[in-house]
Amino acid sequence: MKVDTFSCDVCGELRKDTNHWFLAFSNFGKPEFTITEVALKVWSEHEAKFGGYVHLCGIECATKFVARELAK
């Protein structure tokens, strides 16, 4: 069985089953972004590695990401 490992783009934490992961992505160059909660079991390798997403391991890192983006 193949196991994919992802890390948080804010803190570097490796994916674990207990993390509550979020994906963030920009809306095609517009000054806005979307964050969505992710169920790890349905998170495809394509989306996670090649979709241009920001990987966030939990609410704390999602909050840091939002604060950083709003400060731009």
N, C-alpha and C positions, 0 to 999 in steps of 0.2 A: 504494500500500500504506500502511495506517495503522500508525504506530508509537506505542505507548504508552510513556510514560516514568514511572517511579515513583521515589520517593526514600525513603531509609532514615529511619525515624521516630526513630532514635537520633542519627545523625551527619549526616543530610542528603545523603549520597552518592547520586548519580543511578544508576539501573539501568544496568548494562553487562552484556555477555555473559559477562564474566569473574567477575562477582560470584557468590557462592554464597548466594543469597537464602533467607531463612526467613520464614515467616509465624507470628505468635503471635496467639492470641485467648483471651479469657477464657471460662470455661465457665458462661455465663449467670448471672453474679452470685455464683457460688461463689468461695471464696478459693483458686482454682486456675486454671491456664492451660495451654495446649497450644502447643508450638512444632513446626512441621513444615518440613522442607526442601522447597524448591519448584524444579521444573524450569521455567525461564522460558518455554519453548515451550508449556507447558500451563497457564500461569497466566492465567486469564481476566480480562478487564477488570472484570467484575462482582465477582469475588472480591477483586481487588487494590484497587479503589477504593471499593466500597460494602459490603463484607462485614464491616466492623468489625474488620479485622485490623490488627495492628501489623506494619509492613514492616521487615525487618532484613537489611542488606546482606551480612552474613557472620558468622562465628563470634564475632568480637570484639564486635560490636554485640549479637548474641544473648546473649552472656555478660553484657554490661552490663545488658541488659533483665532477665534472670533475677535478677541481683543487686539491681536496683532493686525488682523485684516482691517478692522475698523479704524485703526490708527494710521493706516496708509493714506 
